[in-house]
Amino acid sequence: MLKYATAGATALFVTAASFAYAQAPSAGAGERLTAADLGTLTDARINIVKTALQLTPDQEKYWPAIEDAVRARAKDRQARITTAAARANELRERSPIEALRDRNPVDFMHRRADALAQRAADLKKLADAWQPLYQTLNPEQKRRMGALTLTVLREVRDAVEQRRLQSEDDDGGE
């Protein structure tokens, strides 16, 4: 059972770290990370995990599938964020009355379902990519993977909390 928990937590780390960084406030007020910044963060996450695992030559053959799955997930996430931002900008250009009058909850549910289906497919691909490598990890590699996961989960939690507090501050100032 501990193996499955560690594997799940590791998968969460690999997939969730960019969420925390993308949601964390940047140096300037209201600024978001650029696509290049997110690409750099994805590269760094991949390198951190690979370095921490200290893969053997036999294990290295499993790594490209994991890296491809992580990159595809990050790319799809960025595309969803861009689409959502475009939709939000479109709604901001309209008056609140127009936005309420023209809302379509069925279209919203379809868009949400499509986004969730894409996220599910990406996560399945990532889990499938990790499975063969995880089965070859020795106990020390699994321990390092678990320690790395705990560190990242704390950072994700802190970034989400910081974002929530910033959002409350922004709402309170109006």
Legacy VTK file of the C-alpha trace (Angstrom):
# vtk DataFile Version 3.0
C-alpha trace
ASCII
DATASET POLYDATA
POINTS 174 float
0.000 0.000 0.000
2.859 2.364 0.804
4.243 1.791 -2.705
0.997 2.972 -4.257
0.811 5.981 -1.978
4.382 6.961 -2.828
3.787 6.489 -6.551
0.618 8.550 -6.394
2.279 11.300 -4.411
5.173 11.383 -6.850
2.828 11.623 -9.786
1.091 14.457 -7.971
4.432 16.204 -7.507
5.366 15.942 -11.128
2.006 17.179 -12.283
1.107 19.724 -9.625
4.303 21.692 -9.161
3.660 23.889 -12.177
0.183 24.639 -10.815
1.617 26.046 -7.633
4.185 28.164 -9.430
1.701 29.389 -12.020
-0.767 30.371 -9.313
1.792 32.005 -7.053
1.959 35.757 -7.374
4.946 37.016 -9.294
7.098 40.055 -8.679
4.726 42.495 -10.378
1.138 43.016 -9.374
-1.209 40.978 -11.533
1.566 39.426 -13.613
1.480 35.769 -14.628
4.311 33.548 -15.676
4.959 33.500 -19.412
4.940 30.345 -21.523
8.749 30.500 -21.551
8.803 30.746 -17.734
6.508 27.743 -17.452
8.704 25.814 -19.890
11.736 26.611 -17.768
9.901 25.443 -14.635
8.899 22.212 -16.379
12.518 21.604 -17.389
13.654 22.261 -13.827
11.044 19.898 -12.345
12.057 17.150 -14.729
15.741 17.629 -13.923
15.121 17.701 -10.163
13.201 14.428 -10.204
15.684 12.705 -12.490
18.639 13.897 -10.420
17.000 12.884 -7.144
16.268 9.388 -8.440
19.841 8.785 -9.632
18.655 6.370 -12.301
20.749 3.383 -13.283
21.549 2.822 -16.967
18.856 0.112 -17.068
16.299 2.507 -15.587
17.219 5.358 -17.972
15.378 3.619 -20.823
12.055 4.336 -19.052
12.729 8.036 -18.544
11.883 9.452 -22.029
8.240 8.311 -21.750
7.928 10.037 -18.374
9.501 13.220 -19.653
7.204 13.239 -22.703
4.140 12.738 -20.500
5.183 15.558 -18.149
5.797 17.928 -21.064
2.500 17.017 -22.756
0.618 17.586 -19.513
2.287 20.973 -18.999
1.571 21.981 -22.603
-2.095 20.973 -22.360
-2.456 22.785 -19.045
-1.018 25.956 -20.548
-3.456 25.668 -23.452
-6.381 25.343 -21.021
-5.174 28.395 -19.083
-4.865 30.416 -22.283
-8.368 29.404 -23.378
-9.839 30.260 -19.972
-8.076 33.628 -19.950
-9.417 34.430 -23.406
-12.931 33.509 -22.278
-12.570 35.649 -19.134
-11.366 38.617 -21.208
-14.317 38.165 -23.543
-16.709 38.225 -20.601
-14.996 41.276 -19.068
-15.644 43.243 -22.243
-19.381 42.772 -21.752
-21.558 44.419 -19.157
-22.515 42.257 -16.152
-26.137 42.331 -17.306
-25.205 41.055 -20.782
-22.993 38.348 -19.314
-25.789 37.142 -17.019
-28.456 37.367 -19.698
-26.399 35.429 -22.274
-24.950 32.786 -19.976
-25.403 29.184 -21.034
-24.858 26.647 -18.252
-24.959 23.737 -20.711
-22.084 25.206 -22.739
-20.206 25.779 -19.482
-20.682 22.138 -18.468
-19.473 20.973 -21.891
-16.359 23.132 -21.678
-15.690 21.911 -18.133
-16.213 18.269 -19.123
-13.820 18.644 -22.051
-11.171 20.194 -19.805
-11.570 17.449 -17.196
-11.406 14.732 -19.864
-8.153 16.216 -21.169
-6.702 16.388 -17.655
-7.742 12.783 -17.013
-6.153 11.594 -20.247
-2.929 13.446 -19.429
-2.808 12.009 -15.907
-3.460 8.485 -17.226
-0.619 8.891 -19.714
1.661 10.079 -16.909
0.724 7.178 -14.623
1.250 4.698 -17.465
4.665 6.218 -18.178
5.742 6.057 -14.506
4.631 2.489 -13.875
7.490 0.573 -15.560
10.159 2.799 -14.003
8.618 2.746 -10.551
8.702 -1.057 -10.544
12.494 -0.953 -11.002
13.273 1.601 -8.283
15.213 0.355 -5.282
14.143 1.273 -1.721
16.587 4.196 -1.532
15.262 5.685 -4.777
11.706 5.297 -3.499
12.688 7.008 -0.241
14.216 9.956 -2.123
11.137 10.131 -4.316
8.921 10.246 -1.223
11.018 12.954 0.441
10.936 15.061 -2.707
7.188 14.588 -2.934
6.608 15.769 0.634
8.701 18.866 0.052
6.796 19.754 -3.091
3.405 19.088 -1.514
4.276 21.584 1.233
5.265 24.142 -1.383
2.067 23.547 -3.362
-0.003 23.957 -0.202
1.840 27.158 0.716
1.497 28.599 -2.797
-2.227 27.846 -2.908
-2.698 29.419 0.530
-0.701 32.480 -0.513
-2.830 32.800 -3.654
-6.025 32.488 -1.580
-4.853 35.197 0.814
-3.906 37.463 -2.080
-7.334 36.912 -3.613
-9.006 37.812 -0.293
-6.855 40.941 -0.058
-7.799 41.925 -3.615
-11.510 41.399 -2.865
-11.324 43.326 0.399
-9.756 46.394 -1.202
-12.687 47.148 -3.493
LINES 1 175
174 0 1 2 3 4 5 6 7 8 9 10 11 12 13 14 15 16 17 18 19 20 21 22 23 24 25 26 27 28 29 30 31 32 33 34 35 36 37 38 39 40 41 42 43 44 45 46 47 48 49 50 51 52 53 54 55 56 57 58 59 60 61 62 63 64 65 66 67 68 69 70 71 72 73 74 75 76 77 78 79 80 81 82 83 84 85 86 87 88 89 90 91 92 93 94 95 96 97 98 99 100 101 102 103 104 105 106 107 108 109 110 111 112 113 114 115 116 117 118 119 120 121 122 123 124 125 126 127 128 129 130 131 132 133 134 135 136 137 138 139 140 141 142 143 144 145 146 147 148 149 150 151 152 153 154 155 156 157 158 159 160 161 162 163 164 165 166 167 168 169 170 171 172 173
